Structures are given as C-alpha cells and as structure tokens.
Amino acid sequence: MALFTDDPAVRGAKPLMDSTGAIGKGYEAWIAFIYQRKDVRLLSTSESADPHLAQSLRMAYDLGLKVFGFHCEVAERGITLKDRIGVIV
C-alpha cells in the first residue's frame, strides 16, 4: 500500500478545493494518482503526514470527484498508463 504524501503538501489541497467548485457548477472532476512502483496495489492519502490533504480529498470525493490510481511505465519515448490501482479515500 502506498500513502500519498510523505510530507505536508503546501498547495496539495488547493486543486481538490477548486474541483469542488467545478462540481458545484455541474462539471465532472477527476484526479489520478500515478505510481511508477509496480508493487503498489492500493493507495491512500497519509492522514498523519498531511491531514488537510486527506480531509480535502474525502470532501471532494463525497461531492463527486472521481479518484483513480494507475501504474505507469516510463520509457525513452514517453510514459504509458498501465494497470489500475485501488484507491482508499
């Protein structure tokens, strides 16, 4: 299981709060967490490292934010999204 983030993200919650405003206006909002590690099967926010980010993600999710997680493959020609990863909000 991977926890995001390992340090408080000073501006990490801002895009989540912006998404709630967009959802309130009738738009669909998504967030994707991308991991290069292939051993990650499940991810969540780190409540202990950044409680504001974790709370903001839960609030945005409850309002309709779509949350996804993916593995990716990095190569010289680009980055390719691979398998989905489960997300605990």
C-alpha positions in Angstrom: 0.0 0.0 0.0 1.3 3.4 -0.9 0.5 6.6 1.1 0.5 10.0 -0.5 2.2 12.2 0.5 5.1 11.6 2.8 5.4 15.3 3.7 2.7 18.1 4.0 1.9 19.4 0.5 1.7 23.1 1.0 -0.6 23.6 -2.0 -1.8 20.0 -2.3 -5.4 20.6 -1.2 -5.9 23.6 -3.5 -6.7 21.7 -6.7 -9.1 19.5 -4.7 -10.9 22.5 -3.3 -11.0 24.0 -6.8 -12.6 20.8 -8.1 -15.4 21.1 -5.5 -16.3 24.5 -7.0 -16.3 23.0 -10.5 -18.5 20.1 -9.4 -20.9 22.6 -7.8 -21.2 24.3 -11.2 -22.2 21.0 -12.8 -18.7 19.9 -14.2 -17.2 16.5 -13.7 -13.8 16.5 -12.0 -11.2 13.7 -11.8 -7.9 13.2 -10.1 -5.4 10.4 -10.9 -2.5 9.3 -8.7 0.3 7.8 -10.9 2.9 5.4 -9.4 6.0 4.0 -11.0 6.4 1.3 -8.4 4.9 -2.0 -9.7 4.5 -3.4 -6.2 1.8 -0.9 -5.2 -1.7 -2.5 -5.3 -3.6 0.0 -3.1 -3.1 3.7 -2.3 -4.5 6.3 0.0 -3.6 9.7 1.4 -1.4 9.8 4.5 -3.6 11.2 7.3 -0.5 11.6 9.6 1.7 13.4 7.0 -0.9 15.7 5.6 -4.3 15.6 7.4 -5.6 18.7 5.4 -4.9 16.9 2.1 -6.6 13.7 3.3 -9.7 15.6 4.5 -9.9 17.7 1.3 -9.8 14.5 -0.8 -12.6 12.9 1.2 -14.7 16.1 1.0 -14.2 16.4 -2.8 -14.9 12.7 -3.3 -18.1 13.0 -1.3 -19.2 15.8 -3.6 -18.5 13.7 -6.7 -14.8 13.9 -7.5 -13.7 10.8 -9.5 -10.5 9.3 -8.0 -8.2 6.9 -9.9 -4.9 5.3 -9.4 -2.6 3.9 -12.1 0.8 2.2 -12.5 2.8 3.7 -15.3 5.7 2.6 -17.4 8.4 5.2 -18.1 10.5 4.8 -21.3 12.6 7.0 -23.5 9.6 7.6 -25.8 7.2 8.6 -23.1 5.1 7.5 -20.1 2.3 4.9 -20.5 -0.5 4.3 -18.1 -0.8 0.7 -17.1 -2.8 -1.2 -14.6 -5.3 0.5 -12.3 -4.5 0.7 -8.6 -7.2 0.6 -5.9 -7.8 3.8 -4.0 -9.0 4.2 -0.4 -10.5 7.7 0.0 
